[in-house]
Amino acid sequence: MPELRVSSPAFNAGKTLELVREAHGGKAVLATFPELGVSAYSNEDLFFQDALLSRTEEALRAILSGTKALDIIVVVGAPLQI
């Protein structure tokens, strides 16, 4: 379980990447993380604000970029506006 900070997607993505790299080093083929693990819970109305959603999308891109060369499946959870 990664250390998470509420409304801090960049920090949460960094902690997620640390654990993904650790799992990859241990030869894991799958790493799963909590739902809303990129944004963390307790954001309440912030889930409806573009600022949090935008930072969450940036954090997801950072996770994608940081895992691109790794041979591991990574499942993360994040609020997305659809």
KEGU-514069 format. One record per residue: residue number from 1; residue in one letter; z, y, x of N, C-alpha, C, O in turn. Coordinates in nm, 4 decimals. Layout:
<nodes>
(NUM,A,(Z,Y,X),(Z,Y,X),(Z,Y,X),(Z,Y,X)) ...
</nodes>
This chain:
<nodes>
(1,M,(0.0000,-0.1169,0.0851),(0.0000,0.0000,0.0000),(0.0000,0.1237,0.0900),(0.0892,0.1401,0.1732)) (2,P,(-0.1000,0.2104,0.0733),(-0.1039,0.3299,0.1575),(0.0016,0.4323,0.1159),(0.0425,0.4386,0.0000)) (3,E,(0.0437,0.5107,0.2122),(0.1274,0.6266,0.1812),(0.0375,0.7251,0.1086),(-0.0736,0.7521,0.1542)) (4,L,(0.0835,0.7797,-0.0043),(0.0023,0.8720,-0.0830),(0.0737,1.0038,-0.1039),(0.1966,1.0109,-0.1073)) (5,R,(-0.0073,1.1089,-0.1180),(0.0440,1.2405,-0.1553),(-0.0287,1.2854,-0.2810),(-0.1512,1.2761,-0.2894)) (6,V,(0.0463,1.3337,-0.3775),(-0.0117,1.3801,-0.5027),(-0.1044,1.4976,-0.4760),(-0.0690,1.5911,-0.4042)) (7,S,(-0.2230,1.4917,-0.5342),(-0.3228,1.5981,-0.5257),(-0.3663,1.6280,-0.3827),(-0.3962,1.7427,-0.3492)) (8,S,(-0.3700,1.5252,-0.2986),(-0.4140,1.5412,-0.1596),(-0.5124,1.4293,-0.1235),(-0.4809,1.3422,-0.0424)) (9,P,(-0.6317,1.4323,-0.1840),(-0.7275,1.3248,-0.1610),(-0.7653,1.3033,-0.0145),(-0.7849,1.1890,0.0268)) (10,A,(-0.7758,1.4086,0.0643),(-0.8136,1.3919,0.2057),(-0.7063,1.3127,0.2808),(-0.7386,1.2221,0.3576)) (11,F,(-0.5802,1.3462,0.2590),(-0.4708,1.2723,0.3221),(-0.4733,1.1266,0.2772),(-0.4619,1.0354,0.3591)) (12,N,(-0.4882,1.1054,0.1474),(-0.4879,0.9698,0.0925),(-0.6056,0.8883,0.1450),(-0.5914,0.7691,0.1724)) (13,A,(-0.7209,0.9515,0.1591),(-0.8376,0.8820,0.2144),(-0.8115,0.8413,0.3589),(-0.8483,0.7314,0.4005)) (14,G,(-0.7484,0.9293,0.4349),(-0.7154,0.8967,0.5741),(-0.6229,0.7769,0.5843),(-0.6436,0.6889,0.6679)) (15,K,(-0.5214,0.7730,0.4998),(-0.4283,0.6597,0.5001),(-0.4976,0.5315,0.4535),(-0.4698,0.4229,0.5042)) (16,T,(-0.5873,0.5455,0.3576),(-0.6642,0.4298,0.3115),(-0.7508,0.3761,0.4245),(-0.7564,0.2551,0.4465)) (17,L,(-0.8185,0.4655,0.4961),(-0.9036,0.4231,0.6079),(-0.8233,0.3532,0.7170),(-0.8704,0.2563,0.7765)) (18,E,(-0.7027,0.4017,0.7433),(-0.6170,0.3348,0.8427),(-0.5933,0.1890,0.8029),(-0.6034,0.0987,0.8859)) (19,L,(-0.5619,0.1673,0.6759),(-0.5342,0.0313,0.6293),(-0.6605,-0.0543,0.6238),(-0.6549,-0.1749,0.6480)) (20,V,(-0.7739,0.0071,0.5923),(-0.9000,-0.0678,0.5926),(-0.9303,-0.1160,0.7337),(-0.9681,-0.2314,0.7534)) (21,R,(-0.9137,-0.0279,0.8317),(-0.9406,-0.0668,0.9710),(-0.8452,-0.1779,1.0162),(-0.8850,-0.2699,1.0876)) (22,E,(-0.7202,-0.1680,0.9738),(-0.6223,-0.2728,1.0062),(-0.6635,-0.4058,0.9419),(-0.6572,-0.5106,1.0062)) (23,A,(-0.7052,-0.4012,0.8163),(-0.7490,-0.5228,0.7472),(-0.8735,-0.5806,0.8138),(-0.8843,-0.7020,0.8311)) (24,H,(-0.9661,-0.4949,0.8505),(-1.0886,-0.5396,0.9176),(-1.0551,-0.6043,1.0513),(-1.1124,-0.7073,1.0867)) (25,G,(-0.9634,-0.5449,1.1247),(-0.9203,-0.6021,1.2527),(-0.8559,-0.7384,1.2361),(-0.8612,-0.8217,1.3266)) (26,G,(-0.7951,-0.7611,1.1205),(-0.7333,-0.8901,1.0904),(-0.8305,-0.9880,1.0268),(-0.7902,-1.0933,0.9773)) (27,K,(-0.9585,-0.9531,1.0284),(-1.0667,-1.0394,0.9774),(-1.0683,-1.0528,0.8249),(-1.1249,-1.1486,0.7722)) (28,A,(-1.0072,-0.9586,0.7541),(-1.0135,-0.9607,0.6075),(-1.1563,-0.9310,0.5627),(-1.2290,-0.8581,0.6302)) (29,V,(-1.1958,-0.9866,0.4506),(-1.3278,-0.9587,0.3951),(-1.3187,-0.8672,0.2728),(-1.4204,-0.8170,0.2247)) (30,L,(-1.1957,-0.8455,0.2224),(-1.1745,-0.7629,0.1045),(-1.0445,-0.6852,0.1193),(-0.9409,-0.7415,0.1546)) (31,A,(-1.0509,-0.5554,0.0921),(-0.9312,-0.4707,0.0907),(-0.9290,-0.3967,-0.0426),(-1.0246,-0.3269,-0.0763)) (32,T,(-0.8209,-0.4113,-0.1182),(-0.8099,-0.3439,-0.2476),(-0.6946,-0.2447,-0.2442),(-0.5935,-0.2657,-0.1772)) (33,F,(-0.7125,-0.1368,-0.3180),(-0.6143,-0.0295,-0.3205),(-0.5843,0.0082,-0.4653),(-0.6600,-0.0277,-0.5555)) (34,P,(-0.4745,0.0804,-0.4884),(-0.4316,0.1103,-0.6254),(-0.5317,0.1962,-0.7027),(-0.6084,0.2738,-0.6456)) (35,E,(-0.5275,0.1789,-0.8358),(-0.6064,0.2703,-0.9181),(-0.5509,0.4106,-0.8951),(-0.4296,0.4280,-0.8838)) (36,L,(-0.6354,0.5071,-0.8882),(-0.6001,0.6462,-0.8577),(-0.5365,0.6609,-0.7201),(-0.4635,0.7568,-0.6954)) (37,G,(-0.5636,0.5671,-0.6309),(-0.5086,0.5743,-0.4959),(-0.5661,0.6874,-0.4131),(-0.5046,0.7289,-0.3149)) (38,V,(-0.6826,0.7382,-0.4502),(-0.7412,0.8491,-0.3743),(-0.6751,0.9812,-0.4130),(-0.6540,1.0671,-0.3273)) (39,S,(-0.6424,0.9981,-0.5400),(-0.5799,1.1234,-0.5849),(-0.4294,1.1109,-0.6018),(-0.3578,1.2105,-0.5917)) (40,A,(-0.3805,0.9910,-0.6271),(-0.2409,0.9600,-0.6604),(-0.2137,0.9953,-0.8067),(-0.2863,1.0733,-0.8683)) (41,Y,(-0.1093,0.9369,-0.8593),(-0.0691,0.9644,-0.9975),(0.0098,1.0944,-1.0036),(0.0279,1.1614,-0.9019)) (42,S,(0.0557,1.1294,-1.1202),(0.1398,1.2472,-1.1463),(0.0637,1.3782,-1.1375),(0.1248,1.4847,-1.1296)) (43,N,(-0.0678,1.3719,-1.1386),(-0.1468,1.4950,-1.1351),(-0.1594,1.5604,-1.2723),(-0.1947,1.6780,-1.2813)) (44,E,(-0.1317,1.4879,-1.3769),(-0.1374,1.5329,-1.5153),(-0.2602,1.6191,-1.5425),(-0.3721,1.5680,-1.5375)) (45,D,(-0.2433,1.7472,-1.5710),(-0.3560,1.8336,-1.6063),(-0.4524,1.8567,-1.4909),(-0.5664,1.8976,-1.5131)) (46,L,(-0.4088,1.8314,-1.3688),(-0.4988,1.8509,-1.2548),(-0.6199,1.7581,-1.2621),(-0.7243,1.7884,-1.2044)) (47,F,(-0.6069,1.6452,-1.3326),(-0.7205,1.5542,-1.3469),(-0.8378,1.6214,-1.4178),(-0.9515,1.5754,-1.4068)) (48,F,(-0.8110,1.7291,-1.4897),(-0.9162,1.7996,-1.5629),(-0.9675,1.9217,-1.4870),(-1.0530,1.9940,-1.5381)) (49,Q,(-0.9176,1.9457,-1.3676),(-0.9598,2.0620,-1.2895),(-1.0654,2.0220,-1.1876),(-1.0537,1.9205,-1.1189)) (50,D,(-1.1678,2.1045,-1.1800),(-1.2779,2.0767,-1.0882),(-1.2321,2.0689,-0.9432),(-1.2893,1.9933,-0.8646)) (51,A,(-1.1306,2.1450,-0.9066),(-1.0850,2.1462,-0.7666),(-1.0385,2.0071,-0.7233),(-1.0787,1.9594,-0.6172)) (52,L,(-0.9558,1.9424,-0.8023),(-0.9083,1.8081,-0.7673),(-1.0227,1.7077,-0.7706),(-1.0347,1.6237,-0.6814)) (53,L,(-1.1060,1.7160,-0.8724),(-1.2177,1.6219,-0.8832),(-1.3150,1.6379,-0.7666),(-1.3666,1.5390,-0.7146)) (54,S,(-1.3398,1.7611,-0.7261),(-1.4290,1.7868,-0.6123),(-1.3701,1.7322,-0.4826),(-1.4404,1.6680,-0.4046)) (55,R,(-1.2422,1.7573,-0.4593),(-1.1765,1.7062,-0.3377),(-1.1715,1.5534,-0.3388),(-1.1792,1.4896,-0.2338)) (56,T,(-1.1587,1.4960,-0.4574),(-1.1587,1.3502,-0.4686),(-1.2955,1.2937,-0.4318),(-1.3037,1.1929,-0.3616)) (57,E,(-1.4025,1.3571,-0.4783),(-1.5369,1.3119,-0.4427),(-1.5601,1.3230,-0.2920),(-1.6203,1.2341,-0.2318)) (58,E,(-1.5128,1.4313,-0.2313),(-1.5241,1.4469,-0.0856),(-1.4485,1.3353,-0.0139),(-1.4968,1.2808,0.0853)) (59,A,(-1.3311,1.3020,-0.0638),(-1.2508,1.1954,-0.0029),(-1.3205,1.0603,-0.0169),(-1.3170,0.9785,0.0750)) (60,L,(-1.3835,1.0370,-0.1314),(-1.4584,0.9123,-0.1493),(-1.5742,0.9038,-0.0502),(-1.6011,0.7975,0.0058)) (61,R,(-1.6428,1.0169,-0.0288),(-1.7509,1.0186,0.0705),(-1.6963,0.9897,0.2099),(-1.7613,0.9209,0.2886)) (62,A,(-1.5780,1.0413,0.2411),(-1.5168,1.0147,0.3720),(-1.4840,0.8660,0.3868),(-1.5029,0.8085,0.4940)) (63,I,(-1.4356,0.8045,0.2805),(-1.4062,0.6607,0.2850),(-1.5355,0.5820,0.3041),(-1.5402,0.4886,0.3841)) (64,L,(-1.6401,0.6193,0.2312),(-1.7700,0.5525,0.2474),(-1.8211,0.5659,0.3899),(-1.8653,0.4682,0.4505)) (65,S,(-1.8149,0.6860,0.4423),(-1.8617,0.7105,0.5789),(-1.7780,0.6341,0.6809),(-1.8314,0.5780,0.7766)) (66,G,(-1.6482,0.6323,0.6602),(-1.5576,0.5676,0.7545),(-1.5611,0.4164,0.7518),(-1.5104,0.3510,0.8429)) (67,T,(-1.6209,0.3602,0.6472),(-1.6262,0.2141,0.6366),(-1.7682,0.1594,0.6477),(-1.7896,0.0383,0.6419)) (68,K,(-1.8635,0.2484,0.6635),(-2.0052,0.2095,0.6633),(-2.0373,0.0984,0.7631),(-2.1125,0.0063,0.7311)) (69,A,(-1.9817,0.1065,0.8817),(-2.0138,0.0100,0.9870),(-1.9240,-0.1137,0.9839),(-1.9419,-0.2047,1.0648)) (70,L,(-1.8284,-0.1179,0.8923),(-1.7349,-0.2302,0.8870),(-1.7848,-0.3378,0.7914),(-1.8387,-0.3078,0.6848)) (71,D,(-1.7665,-0.4612,0.8303),(-1.8068,-0.5750,0.7475),(-1.6893,-0.6161,0.6588),(-1.6262,-0.7195,0.6806)) (72,I,(-1.6612,-0.5319,0.5575),(-1.5493,-0.5552,0.4667),(-1.5809,-0.4878,0.3333),(-1.6430,-0.3815,0.3302)) (73,I,(-1.5389,-0.5489,0.2254),(-1.5526,-0.4897,0.0922),(-1.4254,-0.4103,0.0649),(-1.3149,-0.4618,0.0817)) (74,V,(-1.4409,-0.2853,0.0229),(-1.3261,-0.1985,-0.0036),(-1.3317,-0.1525,-0.1493),(-1.4337,-0.1011,-0.1952)) (75,V,(-1.2219,-0.1712,-0.2207),(-1.2120,-0.1287,-0.3601),(-1.1036,-0.0219,-0.3680),(-0.9875,-0.0474,-0.3359)) (76,V,(-1.1424,0.0983,-0.4113),(-1.0467,0.2082,-0.4257),(-1.0527,0.2604,-0.5688),(-1.1480,0.2332,-0.6418)) (77,G,(-0.9511,0.3348,-0.6077),(-0.9478,0.3937,-0.7410),(-0.9392,0.5442,-0.7330),(-0.8655,0.5997,-0.6516)) (78,A,(-1.0167,0.6104,-0.8197),(-1.0186,0.7562,-0.8188),(-1.0601,0.8075,-0.9564),(-1.1371,0.7421,-1.0266)) (79,P,(-1.0090,0.9249,-0.9951),(-1.0551,0.9846,-1.1205),(-1.1923,1.0477,-1.0978),(-1.2122,1.1225,-1.0022)) (80,L,(-1.2846,1.0174,-1.1849),(-1.4178,1.0756,-1.1752),(-1.4546,1.1381,-1.3086),(-1.4193,1.0863,-1.4145)) (81,Q,(-1.5244,1.2475,-1.3026),(-1.5710,1.3125,-1.4240),(-1.7065,1.2531,-1.4606),(-1.7996,1.2544,-1.3800)) (82,I,(-1.7166,1.2015,-1.5818),(-1.8447,1.1428,-1.6243),(-1.8952,1.2111,-1.7489),(-2.0015,1.1757,-1.7999)) 
</nodes>
